[in-house]
Amino acid sequence: MQSKFFSTVARRLTLSYSLLFGVLSLGAFLLVYVHIAYNLNQQTDDRLRATIRELIKTRAEGGRKGLQEEFFIESTATGKERIFFRLLDSGGKPIITSDLTAWKSGSHFPISFPESGDQITRLRLSGHEYPTRIITARLEDGFFLQAGVADDKDEVLESYRETFSTTFLLILILGGIGAHLIARRAMGGVREVTAAAGRIAAGDLDQPISSGNRGEEIEALAAMFNTMQQRISGLINELKGVINNVAHDLRMPITRMRGVAEITLTRDGDLTSYRDMAVTVIEESDRLVGQINTILELAEIDAGLKVMTMEQVDLARIVNMAVELYQPAAEDREISLTVQIRKKPLFITGNINSLQRLLANLLDNAIKFTPADGKIIISLAPENQHAVLSVVDNGPGIPQIDRERIFDRFYRGDASRSISGNGLGLALVSSITEKHNGSVTVKSDGKNGSCFIVQLPL
């Protein structure tokens, strides 16, 4: 039950603040208590010493008779039950005393006599409510002058303790209430974040946390939560688009394979028909496998699961090899493929397989969208501590609306929907470039071709 009651942070803060108030108040009480007790003792001692000095002066001026009268006057004025005086000889025998009726044990005070000066002791005598503070002073002639007073400071301290007890209780109650209000206000922002998290769990991603004057830490938490909420909303919308695109791209080859198989089976097909059907199924299966492998490769790269062994590679050699590989495909479409690369090697730190995949996607994309009798120019040169690779074609170009999303997965512009593809090639180019600490951009006026620029650190 107790652990459940203090399960919330607000209640724990309330308990902590209350304990802090209590400890600080108790510490302040002890400091004041010790200070008051010390001052009261000091005042009593100073008063006793002042009285002794007056009595010494009276004895010097009036002798024993004058001292006896002073004893009577002082004890009567203060109260015979509260103060006493004695003049003792060098052996400690009383010579002159005030009225000791109220001090029945006065003749048996267990007091040691000082060798010089004075000495103050505190005794608790039977029959007296308060302790007695006694000063004994050695006179020049060897006699002793003694005065005792009831030490009633305990009454003052007792009153102080009672007052403090009441005040301490009020401090705990009021401090606990104040601490609870402060804790609830401090945790208000956290409750808002919790409520927002609940809305997200319920599927509502359109209600961000409003800003307010809740403290820098809470406002920072709310801002980060709003950023996370927007990111989650964007990812979910992107995921919906990806799912739709994947479903569409997977459905088309499967439908085509089923249609070919159905047509072949429903008519009296010969061996050639079945062979054509098998070829179509294999081609579509290869396309599906390639698309799935690309999806998996992108996921592994983004998640950091794909290990890329980085080493020093000659990017110029990789580009020349890729151009040689795609030269026949370009010639089949009567496209001019030109390379502008200096003869010297251009070394970068990278993964050769990933870089080959990057170049293959860029060249394949350029060849697809370049018309017959068109031209593609591939150039590579060092610039500002980077290797700058550009692939320029004179195709139809890329509209502004498509340039903003061309590196998104499964995104295909209107002009590319009639051309085979799955919208993953440029996304893979972007991911590989990022893993090599580089950047990829596209330039196009939407009419006269396009230029893809990849920058990789030397």
C-alpha positions in Angstrom: 0.0 0.0 0.0 2.8 2.4 0.9 4.8 1.7 -2.2 1.7 2.1 -4.3 0.9 5.5 -2.7 4.3 6.8 -3.6 4.4 5.3 -7.1 3.9 8.7 -8.8 6.8 11.2 -9.2 4.6 14.0 -7.9 4.0 12.2 -4.6 7.7 11.3 -4.3 8.7 14.9 -4.9 6.1 16.0 -2.3 7.6 13.6 0.2 11.1 14.7 -0.6 10.3 18.4 -0.3 8.5 17.8 2.9 11.4 15.9 4.4 13.7 18.7 3.2 11.6 21.3 4.9 11.5 19.2 8.0 15.3 18.7 8.1 16.0 22.3 7.4 13.5 23.5 10.0 14.9 21.1 12.6 18.5 22.2 11.8 17.4 25.9 12.2 15.7 25.0 15.5 18.9 23.4 16.8 21.1 26.3 15.8 18.7 28.8 17.4 18.2 26.6 20.5 22.0 26.3 21.1 22.4 30.0 20.5 19.7 31.0 22.9 20.9 28.6 25.6 24.5 29.9 25.2 23.3 33.5 25.4 21.2 32.9 28.5 24.1 31.2 30.2 26.4 34.0 29.3 23.9 36.6 30.5 23.5 34.8 33.8 27.3 34.5 34.3 27.8 38.1 33.4 25.1 39.1 35.9 26.7 36.9 38.6 30.2 38.4 38.0 28.7 41.9 38.1 27.0 41.1 41.4 30.3 39.8 42.9 32.1 42.9 41.9 29.4 45.1 43.6 29.6 42.9 46.7 33.4 43.2 46.8 33.1 46.9 46.6 30.5 47.0 49.3 32.6 44.9 51.7 35.6 47.2 51.0 33.5 50.3 51.9 31.1 49.0 54.6 32.8 46.0 56.0 30.9 43.0 57.1 27.9 45.0 58.3 27.5 46.7 54.9 27.9 43.3 53.2 25.2 41.8 55.4 22.8 44.7 54.5 23.6 44.2 50.8 22.9 40.5 51.1 19.5 41.4 52.6 18.6 44.0 50.0 19.6 41.9 47.0 17.9 38.7 48.2 14.7 40.5 49.2 14.6 42.3 45.8 15.2 39.2 43.8 13.5 36.6 46.0 15.0 34.7 48.9 14.1 31.4 47.2 15.8 32.5 43.9 19.1 33.9 45.1 21.5 33.5 48.0 24.9 35.0 49.1 27.6 33.8 51.4 31.0 35.1 52.7 33.3 32.2 53.5 36.6 32.1 55.3 39.7 30.6 53.8 38.6 27.1 55.1 35.2 27.4 53.5 33.3 28.1 56.7 30.3 30.5 56.3 30.8 33.9 58.1 28.0 36.0 56.6 25.0 34.6 54.6 21.7 35.8 53.3 18.5 34.1 54.4 19.0 30.4 53.5 15.7 29.2 54.7 14.7 28.3 51.1 18.1 26.7 50.6 18.0 23.8 53.1 20.9 22.1 51.5 22.9 25.3 51.2 25.4 24.4 53.8 26.3 21.3 51.9 26.9 22.7 48.5 29.5 20.3 46.9 31.6 23.2 45.5 35.3 23.3 44.9 37.0 26.6 45.7 39.1 28.2 43.0 42.8 28.9 43.6 42.3 32.4 42.1 39.7 34.4 40.3 36.2 33.0 40.2 34.6 29.7 39.3 31.0 29.1 38.1 29.3 25.7 38.6 25.8 24.5 37.9 24.1 22.2 40.4 20.7 20.6 40.7 19.7 20.8 44.4 16.9 18.8 46.0 13.7 20.8 46.6 14.4 23.3 43.8 12.5 23.3 40.5 15.4 24.7 38.5 19.1 24.1 38.6 21.3 26.5 40.6 24.1 28.5 39.0 26.8 29.3 41.6 29.8 31.6 41.4 32.6 31.4 43.9 35.3 34.1 43.9 38.5 34.1 45.9 39.2 37.5 47.5 42.6 39.0 48.1 42.5 38.2 51.8 41.9 34.5 51.1 38.2 34.7 51.9 35.5 33.5 49.4 32.5 35.4 48.2 29.7 33.2 46.8 26.4 33.9 45.0 23.9 31.5 43.7 20.8 32.1 41.5 18.1 29.8 40.2 18.9 29.0 36.6 15.4 29.3 35.1 16.5 29.5 31.5 15.1 26.0 31.1 11.7 27.5 31.4 12.5 29.9 28.5 13.9 27.0 26.5 10.9 24.8 27.3 8.6 27.6 26.0 10.8 27.9 22.9 10.5 24.1 22.3 6.7 24.2 22.6 6.5 27.1 20.2 8.8 25.4 17.8 6.8 22.1 17.9 3.7 24.0 16.8 5.6 25.9 14.2 7.3 22.8 13.0 4.0 21.0 12.5 2.6 24.0 10.5 5.7 24.1 8.4 5.4 20.4 7.6 1.7 20.7 6.7 2.0 24.0 4.7 5.3 22.9 3.2 3.8 19.5 2.1 0.8 21.3 0.5 3.1 23.8 -1.3 5.4 21.0 -2.4 2.5 19.0 -3.7 1.3 22.0 -5.7 4.7 22.7 -7.1 5.3 19.0 -8.0 1.9 18.8 -9.7 2.7 21.9 -11.7 6.2 20.7 -12.6 4.8 17.4 -13.8 2.0 19.0 -15.8 4.1 19.0 -18.9 5.0 15.3 -18.4 1.3 14.5 -18.1 0.6 16.4 -21.4 3.4 14.4 -23.1 1.9 11.2 -21.7 -1.6 12.1 -23.0 -0.1 12.9 -26.4 1.6 9.5 -26.4 -1.7 7.9 -25.6 -3.3 9.7 -28.6 -0.5 8.5 -30.8 -1.0 4.9 -29.5 -4.7 5.3 -30.4 -3.7 6.4 -33.9 -4.2 10.1 -33.7 -1.1 11.8 -35.1 -2.6 15.3 -35.8 -2.6 16.9 -32.3 0.8 18.2 -31.3 1.6 19.5 -27.8 1.0 23.2 -27.5 3.8 25.4 -26.2 3.6 27.3 -22.9 5.5 28.6 -19.9 6.2 25.3 -18.3 10.0 25.6 -17.9 12.8 25.1 -20.3 13.2 21.4 -19.7 9.5 20.6 -20.2 9.3 22.9 -23.3 12.4 21.1 -24.8 10.7 17.7 -24.1 7.4 18.9 -25.8 9.4 20.3 -28.8 11.3 17.0 -29.2 8.0 15.0 -28.8 6.3 17.2 -31.5 9.3 16.5 -33.8 9.0 12.8 -33.1 5.3 12.9 -33.7 5.8 14.6 -37.1 8.5 12.1 -38.0 6.3 9.2 -37.1 3.4 10.7 -39.1 5.7 11.1 -42.1 7.1 7.6 -41.7 3.6 6.1 -41.5 2.5 8.0 -44.6 5.6 7.0 -46.4 5.1 3.4 -45.3 1.5 3.5 -46.6 2.9 4.7 -49.9 5.6 2.1 -49.9 3.1 -0.7 -49.2 0.9 0.5 -52.0 3.8 0.7 -54.4 5.2 -2.7 -53.4 1.8 -4.3 -53.7 1.4 -2.7 -57.2 4.9 -3.7 -58.4 4.6 -7.2 -57.1 1.1 -7.7 -58.4 1.9 -6.8 -62.0 4.5 -9.6 -62.6 2.5 -12.1 -60.7 -0.6 -11.3 -62.7 1.4 -11.5 -65.9 2.7 -14.9 -65.0 -0.7 -16.1 -64.1 -2.2 -14.8 -67.3 0.5 -16.5 -69.5 0.0 -19.7 -67.6 -3.7 -19.6 -67.8 -3.7 -18.9 -71.6 -1.2 -21.7 -72.2 -3.2 -24.2 -70.2 -6.7 -23.3 -71.7 -5.6 -23.8 -75.2 -4.0 -26.8 -77.0 -0.5 -25.5 -76.7 2.5 -27.1 -78.2 6.0 -27.4 -76.8 6.9 -24.0 -78.1 3.9 -22.4 -76.2 5.0 -24.0 -72.9 8.6 -23.0 -73.6 7.5 -19.4 -74.1 5.4 -19.5 -70.9 8.5 -20.8 -69.0 10.6 -18.0 -70.4 8.1 -15.4 -69.3 7.7 -16.9 -65.9 11.5 -17.0 -65.4 11.9 -13.4 -66.6 9.1 -12.1 -64.3 10.5 -14.2 -61.4 14.0 -12.7 -61.9 12.4 -9.3 -61.9 10.6 -10.1 -58.6 13.7 -11.5 -57.0 15.7 -8.5 -58.1 13.1 -6.1 -56.7 13.0 -8.0 -53.4 16.7 -8.1 -53.1 16.9 -4.4 -53.7 14.3 -3.8 -51.0 16.3 -6.0 -48.6 19.5 -4.3 -49.5 18.1 -0.9 -48.8 16.7 -2.0 -45.5 20.1 -3.5 -44.5 22.0 -0.4 -45.4 19.6 1.9 -43.5 19.6 -0.3 -40.5 23.4 -0.6 -40.5 23.2 -4.4 -40.9 25.0 -4.5 -44.2 28.7 -4.6 -43.6 30.6 -2.5 -46.1 34.3 -3.3 -46.1 35.9 0.0 -46.8 39.3 0.1 -48.6 41.2 2.3 -51.0 39.7 2.0 -54.5 40.4 3.6 -57.8 37.0 5.2 -58.7 38.2 6.0 -62.2 38.8 2.3 -62.9 35.3 1.4 -61.5 33.7 4.0 -63.7 35.5 2.8 -66.8 34.5 -0.8 -66.1 30.8 0.2 -65.6 30.8 2.1 -68.9 32.3 -0.9 -70.7 29.6 -3.1 -69.2 26.7 -0.8 -70.4 28.2 0.1 -73.7 26.4 -2.7 -75.6 23.1 -1.7 -74.1 23.6 1.9 -75.2 24.7 0.8 -78.7 21.5 -1.3 -79.0 19.5 1.9 -78.5 21.8 3.9 -80.7 22.9 6.1 -77.7 26.3 7.7 -77.6 28.1 6.9 -74.3 31.0 9.3 -73.7 33.5 9.2 -70.9 35.5 12.2 -69.7 38.0 11.0 -67.1 41.6 11.9 -66.6 44.1 9.0 -67.1 45.4 9.2 -63.6 43.9 7.1 -60.8 41.4 8.8 -58.5 41.5 7.0 -55.1 38.7 7.2 -52.5 37.9 5.1 -49.5 34.9 2.9 -50.3 33.3 -0.5 -50.9 33.9 -1.6 -54.5 30.7 -3.7 -54.8 28.5 -0.9 -53.5 30.1 1.7 -55.8 29.6 -0.7 -58.8 26.0 -1.0 -57.8 25.7 2.8 -57.6 27.2 3.4 -61.1 25.1 0.6 -62.6 21.8 2.2 -61.3 22.9 5.6 -62.6 23.8 4.3 -66.1 20.8 2.1 -66.3 18.5 5.0 -65.4 20.2 7.3 -68.0 19.9 4.7 -70.8 16.2 4.1 -70.0 15.2 7.7 -70.3 17.5 8.8 -73.1 15.9 8.6 -76.6 17.4 6.9 -79.6 20.3 8.9 -81.2 20.7 10.6 -77.8 23.9 11.0 -75.8 25.1 10.3 -72.3 28.3 11.9 -70.9 30.0 10.5 -67.8 32.7 12.7 -66.2 34.8 12.3 -63.1 37.2 14.8 -61.6 38.6 15.9 -58.2 37.2 19.1 -56.8 37.5 20.6 -53.3 38.8 17.3 -51.7 36.0 15.4 -53.3 35.6 13.1 -56.3 32.8 14.5 -58.4 31.0 12.1 -60.6 28.4 13.4 -63.1 26.0 11.5 -65.4 24.4 13.8 -68.0 21.8 12.8 -70.6 19.7 14.7 -73.1 16.4 12.9 -72.2 13.1 14.6 -71.5 14.3 16.0 -68.2 12.8 15.8 -64.7 9.9 18.2 -63.6 10.4 20.2 -60.4 7.7 18.2 -58.6 9.5 15.0 -59.3 13.0 16.3 -58.5 11.9 16.8 -54.9 11.1 13.1 -54.4 13.1 11.3 -57.0 15.3 9.7 -54.4 12.4 8.4 -52.4 11.7 4.7 -52.5 9.2 3.4 -55.0 8.6 6.9 -56.3 8.0 7.1 -60.0 7.1 10.3 -61.9 4.4 10.5 -64.5 6.9 10.3 -67.3 8.5 7.1 -66.0 5.4 5.0 -65.4 5.4 3.8 -69.0 9.0 2.5 -68.6 9.8 -0.7 -66.7 11.2 -0.2 -63.2 10.4 -0.3 -59.6 11.5 3.2 -58.3 14.3 1.7 -56.1 17.4 2.4 -58.2 17.9 6.0 -57.2 16.9 5.3 -53.6 19.7 2.8 -53.5 22.1 5.3 -55.1 21.2 7.8 -52.3 21.7 5.2 -49.5 25.1 4.0 -50.8 26.3 7.6 -51.2 25.3 8.4 -47.6 27.2 5.4 -46.4 30.3 6.7 -48.1 29.8 10.2 -46.4 28.9 11.7 -49.8 26.0 13.4 -51.4 23.9 13.0 -54.6 21.9 15.8 -56.3 20.1 16.2 -59.6 19.8 19.1 -61.9 17.3 19.5 -64.7 15.1 22.3 -66.2 12.3 19.7 -66.9 12.8 19.8 -70.7 16.4 19.4 -71.8 17.8 16.3 -70.1 19.1 15.8 -66.5 22.4 15.7 -64.7 23.1 13.5 -61.6 26.0 14.6 -59.5 27.6 12.3 -56.9 30.3 13.8 -54.6 32.5 11.4 -52.6 35.3 12.5 -50.2 38.8 11.7 -51.5 
